Structure formats: C-alpha cells, structure tokens
Amino acid sequence: MAANRKRTYQDEFLNYGFTQLEDNGTMKPQCVVCMKVLTSESFKKSQLKKHLDNLHSHLSSKPREYFANLEISVKRQRLNSNLFGTFDQHSASRASFEVAWLIARNKKPYTIGVDLVKPAAVKMAEIMCGQKEAKKMNSVPLSARILKERISTLAENVKEQVIFTLKQAKYFAIQLDETTNFSSNSQLMVYVRYKGADNFEEELLFCSPLELRSRID
C-alpha cells in the first residue's frame, strides 16, 4: 500500500484566508479570520474554500491583500504570546468574539474596544491577578478593524441560523418596514415571524439601505 502523501501549506491558501501554524511539531492550517486551526489533512484548496464559504461567506470576494493584513495581525499575536508567556489562542479569539457580541448588542462604536474595554480589563486583571494575567488579557484582539470583522461574522452566522430555522418551519410570515437613520438615509427592515418549538418567534432577517434619500420637512 502506498504511503499517504504528506500535505503541506501552499502560498495560494492565503487567498482563502489561511496561514499555517506549528502545533506539536506538525504544521496545520489556521484561519486568519476566526483563528480556528484545522487538521493537517485539511491542507487542500477545497477544504479551505469550504470553510471560508460556510463560515465567512461575506468575505469570499475579498482580495488576497485583505487576508494578508489579517495574517500580519495573527502573527503579531503569536509573537506577543511568546514574549508574554503562552496562552490559549482559541480562548483569546473566543474572548474577542464575546466582546464583539456585547458591543454590537449595546450599539457601541468599534473603537470602544481599544479605548475602554481592553484598558479596563487589563487594569482589573493587573490589580486582581497580577502582571502575568494582565499581559494575557492585553493579548486579546480588540482593535476596531478586528471587532468590525467579528461583528460581521456573528451577524452572518445569526442570519444563516434564522434562514435554516425558516426552512424547517411549516409556515412563516414576512413584514417589511422602513426606517431612517441619523443621516436621513432610508433603511429597509425585514422581519420574519414563525412557529418555534413552543411559541411564535420573531426575528430581524436583515436591514439594507434603500436607493433613495428621505427628507424630513
């Protein structure tokens, strides 16, 4: 029986949002968007493209330069972890997503991550736990750009979950509404109502700008 061919990283994989990471002596593909690490057998164009299309479909058309910038950020985080002690990158990524979720729910600007959330978290960790834990806290990615991508990923995931639920529902209703933001730009709001497991559920399916401008006289 022929030996299995060892798969390795190829430069074109960055086009699909993947860099490489050494894990216990084995090179594995790592997504530069969500930082998830796949198995070494996933060093295949089809597998990496599937991850991008399924989990980050809103980024599928992004140019290579976009992912290259994210790769720089990922590698910088690895460097910080080596300087300040080892930490779980998955935990740091998860913490970043949790903060992004809270910021989105409270309708706060992306910049609050580096302007307030991180400094406050680092200071609390320093006082309560010491310098070592404070340095770990400082490694959580909370830049405005990262938070924007996190929120976009979360929004896309929620939308996909709602669509999946609607496909399973026997009946559902759609309601269209128009609203105006602070810049007097009209927004189309689409709500869906369906029968859930126990009660009727209502969700915002999407919000999209309309190709017109409202005027308030």
PyMOL commands that set and color helices and strands:
alter all, ss='L'
color gray80, all
select helices_A, chain A and resi 11-16+40-42+45-55+57-59+64-84+89-105+112-128+131-138+144-168
alter helices_A, ss='H'
color red, helices_A
select strands_A, chain A and resi 18-23+26-31+172-180+185-195+200-213
alter strands_A, ss='S'
color yellow, strands_A
deselect
rebuild
show_as cartoon
